[in-house]
Amino acid sequence: MQVMKWSALALAVTAGTTQLAFASAQSESKGLIEDTSFDIFNRALYMNRDFRNGATNSASTSANPAGYREETGLGIRLLLESGFTQGTVGVGVDAHSLSSIKIDSGRGKYGNGLFDQTGDGRADDTQTEVGGAIKFRVSDTVLKHGNMFVGSPVLSTDDSRILPEVATGTYLVSNEIEGLELSAGRFTALSSQASSDRDTVELTEGDIFGASYAFTDNFSAALHHGDFEDYHKKTYLNFNYTLPLADEQSLNFDFNGYRTTDEGDALAGEIDNKIWSLAAGYTFGAHTLTLAHQRSSGDTRYSYGYVDGGGTVWLNNSVQFSDFDAQDERSYQARYDLDMETFGVPGLSFMTRYITGDDITTSSGEEGKEHEWNFETKYVIQEGAAKDLSFRVRHAIWRANDAYNADYSADLNDTRLIVEYPLDVL
């Protein structure tokens, strides 16, 4: 999230003409086959959401009569990225195969978003999706058309379950000037994480534009805009600054903001929201302490995740379960990170954070309140045959008052065990 504002774009382009690289990425191409990579990414995920009020709570009975959701699955991704042919215009292809295998689920435990659902209410045993894209490169500009994973603040394919979302469209990314990245795309389909359908949400058309610029090694900014036909328009702004202090000490400031309104036929309903977050993180050696504040205003809550991808919430208080993005909500976060490499255990890390939100406008007219505590630990094997194999535990405790329970969710505990193993074949 380290990109740029439009008011500085003209100056950046003018100044950047003296920073053009002598050799572009295309001029250094070794060829279609020579630069090809082929990776296999494996992810096993156990996920349990325990609704603390059980099956009697109205927010949980329809989806999980047992009072909890518990599922386990395995995802296997085959990812092929070719190089580019040599010459002024390079041509290449990307291809992927995404497969999921159900290890454990059931009608009473289904609903965590890991699998598609069969006609009798059970999770699909297996799912497979294949896709690909053709790509062209001129100098340091790449145009891709087809199926792809996207990481824009206004269209971000989600990868929080077994398999990622996949967007279909045309996407242009240009890095001709050092430090400046320009992007533009038009997308016409989006598949969910739990479905092999090409267009789960029946997206008609979504256009996105963006610019990012690194003014210095420590300061960057960004401006992105998305227009999704008959759903919404969204603008995103980011500033990120790191202030070096003494040895192994630094202070980082990160600002993120969205302005979202409905568009056309407003198929997702009325949308009118402004939301921003500001975080300050102090790093000293192996430790990082972060404080963040987030504020939402307007006639509705922040809207995302249907036509623009489930990852389109680049906000500091978007955490494991809640995004703290309700109408008029104010939220505060305190977070602590620890990297154990300093203490002789490379690959081991810990994180904990607490977020509290209040002043929420609810349908009952009473003030809504929520709070969430997260704990996470991860270990990545550093060498040997199992190098890069990782083990991760995530746990969240989320609670709200009755007014917000009725609008959002029942109280719950969310536990996830994640094992990932990337293999670089080529």
N, C-alpha and C positions, 0 to 999 in steps of 0.2 A: 504494500500500500504506500509506495514511496514514489509519488508522481507530481503533476504541475497545474497551475492556474492559467486560464486563457489570457488574462491581462498581461502576462509576461511572455506569452508565446511569440509575439512578433519580435521582441527583443532577443529571445533565445534563438530564433531562426537566424536573425542577422548576425549575432555574435558567433553562432555555431558554424558559419560558413568558413571560418578559419580553423575549425576543428575537425574537418572531414578526414576520415581515416585514409591513409595511403593505400591500404589493401582492404577491400570489402570482403564480407563472408563469401559471396559468390565467386569472387576472383580466386579464393583459396580453396574452392571445392575440389575434392579428390575424385568425385564421380558418384554416380547413382549407387553402385554396389559398395564401393570402397568406404563410404561414410555411413553405411547402413548400421542401425542398431536393432537388436531384438531382445526384449526383456520379458520375463515372466514374473508377475507380482502376485503373491499369495497372501490372502488375509482370512484368518479365522476370527469370528466375532461371537461372543456370548453376551446377550443383552437382557437385563431383567429390569422391569419397571413395576415396583411394588406400590400400589395405591393404598395409602395407610388407612383409609376409611373402609376398605374392602369393597365387596360387590354391592353393598347397599347404597354407595355413593352414586348419584345420577351421572356424574362425569365419567364413570368407569364401567357401568353395567353393560352398555350396548356393545362395547368392543372386547371386554374381558370379564365374563361373568365370574371367573374365579377370584377377581380382585387384583390380579396382577397379569403382566405379560412377560413371557420368558421364551426366548428363541436362541438357537445357535445355528450358525451356518458357515460355509466356506466359500470364498470367492477366488476365482482364478482368472487372471487377466494376461492375455498375450498381446504384447504391444510391439509393433513393427514400425520403425521410422526409417525410411530410406534416406540416402543422401540426395544431392541434386546433380543433374547432369551438368557437364562443364559447358562454358560459353556465356554469352551475355545474359541469356535467360535460362536459368536452371529449372528443371522439372523433376518432381519426385512424388512419392506416394506415402501415406501413412495408413496403417490398418490395425484393427484391434478385434479381439474376441473376448467377450465378458461372459463368464459362466458362474452360476451360484449353485451350491448343493445344500439342501436342507439336512441338518444333522438332528435338530430337535425343534418341534413346534407342535401345535394342536389347536383345535377350534377354540378351546377355552383360554389358550395362552397367546393366540395370534394378535398381531397389531403393532409391532415395533418398527415396521417399515423395512424389514429385511427381505421379505419375499412377496411375490404376487399371491393373490388369493384365488382358489379354485371355486367352482360352483357350489360345493358343499361347505364352504367356509373354512377350508384348511389351507395351509401354505403349500405352494407348489414345491414338489420334490426337487426339481432342477429347472433352471432357466439359462438360456444362452442368447446372446445378442452379438452380432457381428456388424462391423461397419468400417468405413474407410474414407479417405479424403485425398484429393489430388492437390498438389501444392506447386507454386511457382515462386522463384526468387530472382530479383534483379538487385544487384549490389547488396544492400542490407535491408531490403524490403521483401516481405514474404506474404503472398496471397494464398489462402487455403480455402478449398470448397469441398464440403461433404460433412462427415460426422466428426466431431471433435470435442475435447474437454476445454472449457473456457474459464478463465480466472479474472474477469473484469468486475469491478465493484458494482456494476449495474446489470451484469449477467454472469453469474458464477455457478458452475455446475457443482452440485453437492457431492461430497465423498465421505460422508459421516457414517455410512452403513457398510454393507459387504461390497457393493458395486457402486460406481459413480453414476451420476446423471450424464447424458450425452446430448449435446446440442447439434442441430443440423443447420448449416447455412454457409455463408461466405464471410471470411474474416481476414482483414488486412492489418499487418503490424509493420511499422517502419521505424528503423533505428539509424537513419542516415547521418544524423548529427549526434556527436558524442554527448551523452547525458539526456537526450531528448527522445522520447518514444511517442509516436502517434499511432492510433488504432481506430478502426472503423469496421463495422460488421452488420450484416443483415441475416437474421435467423428465422426459420420457418417451422421448426419442430424442436421438441424437447422431450426426451424420455426420462421417466422417473427412475429412482434407485431400485424400485421394487417391481419393475416391469420391463419386458423386452420389446414393448411396442415402440415404434419409431417416434410417435408423437403422442405421448400420454395425455398431455394437457390441451391438445388441439390448438396449438399456437398458430395464429394467422400470419403475423409478421412482427418482428422485433428489430429495431434499428438501434445500434449503440455506437458511440463516438467517445474517444478519450485522448488525453494528452498528459504526459508525465515528464517532469524535468528534474534532474539533480543539479541544483545550483552549485553545491559543493559536495564534498564527501560526507558532510554531516547534515545537510539541509536539502530536502526535496519537497515537492508539492504535486498535486494532481487535480484534474477536473475531468469528470466523466458524465455522460448523459445517455439515457436510454428512453426510447419511445416504443411502447408495445401497443399495437393497434387494438382499440376497443377495451383496453385494460388500464394502463397507467403511463404516465411520464415521470421520469425520475432523474434527478441531478445529484451528483456526489462530489464532495470536496474533501481534500486531505492535505494536511501539513505535517511533516515529520522532521524533528530536529534533535540531534544528539550533541550534547556539550561534554567534551572530554574534560576530565578533572585530573586528579593525580593518577599515578600508575594503577592500572586495573580498576579505575573508577570512572564512571560516566553518568550523565543525567540525560534521559530521553523524554521528549514531549511528543505526543501523537494526538492529532485532532482529526476526527472524522465527522462528516455531516451529510444528511440526505434531505432533499425536498421532493415529495411525491404527491401527485394529484391524479385523479382518474382522467380517462381519455376516451373519447368516442362514446360507444354504447355502455361503457362502464360495467363490463360483464362481471367484474369482481366486486361490484358495489361502489358506493361513494368512498373516495379516498382523498384525504386532505391532511397531510402530516409533514411536520418538520421535526427532525431528530438529530442530535449531535452528541458527541462524546469527546472527552479530553482526558488523557492519561499521562501521568508523570511517573517514570521509572528510574530508580537509583540503583545502579549496579556497582558492587564493590567485591572484587574477587569472585568467589563462587556464588554470591548471593545477589538477588535482585528484589527490591521492594517496590511495589507499584500501587499508586492511588489513582482512582478514576471516578469521574462524574459523568453522568449521561442524563439528557433531558429531552422529553418528547412533548410536542405541542401540536395543536390543530384539532380538527373535528373528528379525527379517527386515529387509530393506532398506526404504526408503521406497517406497510404492506409489502410482502416479498414472498418468493418461494414457489409461486404457482407457475407463471409464465416466464419468470426471469431467473429461475434456479434457486435451489434451497440453500445455496451458500452466499446469497446476495444480502448479507447483513454484516458489513465490515464496520462493526461498532465495538468499542472496548468492553461494553457490558453484555455482549452476546456470549453466553457461556454454555455449559453442557446441556442444560434443559431450557432455561428461559433466556429470552433476549432482552428482557426489561425494556420493552418497546411499546407498552400500552399507551392509550390516550392520556396525555397530560402527566405521564409518569416521570418522577425524578428518582434516580438511583445512584448509589455510591458503592465503590468496590475497594477492598484492600486485598492485596495479593503478595505472596512470597514464593520465589523460585530458588532452587538450590541445585547446582551442578557439581556432582561428586567427583569429577575429574581432578579438581584441586586437592582432594583428599585421597587420591590414589585409586579411585574406582572409575575409570573412564567409561562412559556409556550409561551411567546411572544418574537419573535426575528425579527431582521431586517438585511438586507444585501444590499449593493450597490457596484458596481465595474465598472471600465472603462478600456477597452482594446483597444489598437491601434496597427495596424500592417502595415508594408511597405516593400519595396524591393521585392515584389512578381513578379516572372516571369510569364508573361501571353502569350497567343497565339498571341496577336497582337504585341508583342515585347515591349510594353510600360510598365512602372512600375505600378504594381497594389498596391492599398492601401485600407484598410478597418478599421473600428472602430465600437465598440459596447458598449453600456451602458446597464447595468442590474439593476433592482430593485426587491427585493423580501421581502415579509413579511409573517410570519407564526405564527399561534396561535394553541396551543394544549391544550385542556381542561384537567385539572389536576386531577379532582375527580368527583364523582357522577356517575349517570347512563350513562352519555356520556363520561366517562373518555377515553382519548386517541383519541377522535374525533378531527381531525385537519382541519384547513382552511388555504389555502396557495394561495398567489397571486404572479405571476411572470410576469415581463414585460421586454422586450428587444427592444432596438432601434439599428438597424444595418444599416450602410451605407458604400458604397464603391465608388471608382471612376469608370469611364466608362470602363476602361480596365478590371477591376476585375468583374464588373457587368456582362459583356459579358461572362465571363468564369464560374462564380459561381452562382450568383443570382441577382435578382432585389433588390433594397433597400426595407426594410420592417420593420414593427413593429410587434412583437410577444407577445401576451398576453395570459396567461393561468390562469385559476381559478381551483384549485384542492381541493377537499374535500375527506378525507380518514377516514375510520372508521374500525379499526381492532377489531375483537371479538375473545377472547380466549374461545372456547367452552369446551375444555379439557386441 
